[in-house]
Amino acid sequence: MDLTEKQLSSETMYEGSFITIRRDKILLPNGNESYRVVIRHPGAACVLAVTDNDEVVLVRQWRYAVGKPLLELPAGKLDFGEDPAVCALRELGEETPYTADTVELLNTFYTAVGFCDEIMYLYKAHGVRLGSTLENDEDEFTETVLLSREAVKTALKNNEIQDAKTLVGLQQWLMET
């Protein structure tokens, strides 16, 4: 069965500094026409950084859209043309006092495929240590939180971690032997 939906026309509803919202008229596989509202996003990178004490580096950050602070892996959107690995290292250094020598791509995934094309690159940091001299963006405020594997398991069991990229990254970490 061909599941392809074909774009017939498109109108921009909003164009911001890094997202565009479009309303597309589409042709469905059965020949009917419909509409899709899509958020176009440049993509983002997140980083699973683990200290020599086997503690994962997380940030607590207020998330306006949900009206509360969330516990998350350090992450951020890609700048135009930016290598996702460079973004992951930059975000670790901006959002936490930690830095790393290198990162290794673990996975890529879409964050909200029902309405957004944002792709997330999940990296694991190597050579994690204190020493970042970078700072958060002027409109960004984060608190660094270190959690052991057991503390992560407890936080997951108690539904204290609700961010999708963080759930994906922490599950990868917990599966390591």
C-alpha positions in Angstrom: 0.0 0.0 0.0 1.3 3.4 -0.9 1.0 5.7 2.2 2.5 8.7 0.6 0.7 12.1 1.1 1.5 14.6 -1.7 1.7 18.3 -1.1 -0.6 20.3 -3.4 0.0 23.8 -2.0 1.5 25.5 1.0 1.0 28.7 2.9 3.3 30.1 5.5 1.3 30.9 8.7 4.2 32.1 10.8 7.9 32.6 10.1 10.1 33.1 13.2 13.8 33.2 14.0 14.1 29.4 13.8 10.7 27.8 13.1 8.2 28.2 10.3 4.6 27.1 10.6 3.0 26.0 7.3 -0.5 24.9 6.3 -0.2 22.4 3.5 -3.0 21.2 1.3 -2.3 17.5 0.6 -3.5 14.7 -1.6 -4.2 11.6 0.6 -3.4 8.0 -0.7 -7.1 7.4 -1.3 -7.4 10.4 -3.6 -9.1 12.8 -1.1 -7.7 16.2 -0.2 -6.9 17.3 3.3 -4.7 19.8 5.2 -1.6 19.4 7.5 -0.2 22.1 9.7 3.6 21.5 10.0 6.2 23.2 12.1 9.6 23.3 10.3 12.5 23.2 12.7 16.3 23.2 12.0 16.9 20.2 14.2 18.6 19.9 17.6 21.3 18.0 19.5 21.4 16.6 23.0 24.2 15.1 25.0 24.5 12.2 27.4 27.4 13.3 29.6 28.5 11.0 32.4 31.1 12.0 35.0 34.0 9.8 36.2 31.8 9.1 39.3 29.2 7.5 37.0 26.7 10.3 37.4 24.7 11.7 34.5 24.8 15.5 33.9 21.3 16.9 33.7 19.9 20.4 33.7 16.7 21.7 35.4 15.1 24.3 33.2 11.8 26.2 33.3 9.7 25.1 30.2 7.2 27.8 29.6 5.0 25.7 27.2 4.3 23.2 30.1 4.4 25.7 32.9 7.0 24.0 35.1 10.7 23.1 35.3 11.8 19.9 33.7 14.9 17.7 34.3 16.7 17.3 30.9 19.8 16.3 29.1 21.7 19.4 27.9 20.4 20.2 24.5 19.7 23.0 22.0 18.8 23.8 18.4 21.2 23.6 15.6 22.4 26.9 14.2 22.2 27.2 10.4 24.7 24.7 8.8 26.0 23.6 12.2 27.4 20.1 12.7 25.2 18.4 15.4 28.3 17.1 17.2 29.5 20.7 17.6 26.1 21.8 18.8 26.1 19.0 21.4 29.5 20.0 22.8 28.5 23.6 22.8 25.2 23.0 24.7 27.0 20.9 27.3 29.4 23.8 27.9 26.8 26.5 27.9 24.2 24.8 30.1 26.5 23.2 32.6 30.0 23.7 34.1 31.1 20.5 32.2 33.0 20.1 29.0 34.0 17.0 27.0 36.7 16.0 24.6 34.5 14.3 22.0 31.0 13.1 21.3 29.8 9.9 19.7 26.4 9.7 17.9 24.1 7.2 19.6 20.8 7.8 17.9 18.6 10.1 15.9 14.9 10.5 16.3 12.0 12.8 15.5 10.6 14.6 18.5 6.9 15.2 17.5 6.2 13.6 14.1 2.5 14.4 14.2 3.2 18.1 13.5 6.9 18.9 13.5 9.9 17.8 11.4 12.5 18.4 14.3 15.2 15.8 14.3 17.1 15.2 17.5 20.7 14.0 17.5 21.6 12.1 20.7 25.3 12.1 21.5 27.3 10.4 24.2 30.2 12.6 25.5 33.7 11.2 26.2 36.2 12.8 28.5 33.6 14.6 30.6 35.1 17.0 33.2 34.5 20.3 34.9 35.9 23.3 33.2 33.5 24.9 30.8 34.0 28.6 30.3 30.8 29.0 28.2 27.6 30.6 29.4 23.9 30.2 28.8 22.2 32.3 26.2 20.9 35.5 27.8 17.3 34.2 27.9 18.2 30.7 29.3 18.5 29.7 32.9 19.6 26.2 34.0 20.6 24.4 37.1 23.0 21.5 36.9 21.9 18.2 38.5 24.0 15.1 38.8 22.2 11.7 39.2 23.6 8.2 39.8 22.1 5.3 37.9 20.0 4.4 41.0 18.8 8.0 41.3 17.8 8.0 37.7 15.9 4.7 38.1 14.0 6.2 41.0 13.3 9.4 39.2 12.0 7.4 36.2 9.8 5.3 38.5 8.4 8.4 40.2 7.7 10.1 36.8 10.1 13.0 37.7 11.6 12.9 34.2 9.1 13.7 31.5 11.2 15.1 28.6 11.3 12.8 25.6 14.9 13.3 24.6 16.0 12.7 28.2 13.9 9.6 28.5 15.5 8.2 25.3 19.1 9.1 26.4 18.7 7.8 29.9 17.3 4.5 28.7 20.4 4.2 26.5 22.6 4.8 29.5 20.8 2.4 31.7 21.0 -0.4 29.1 24.8 -0.1 29.1 26.6 -2.8 31.0 
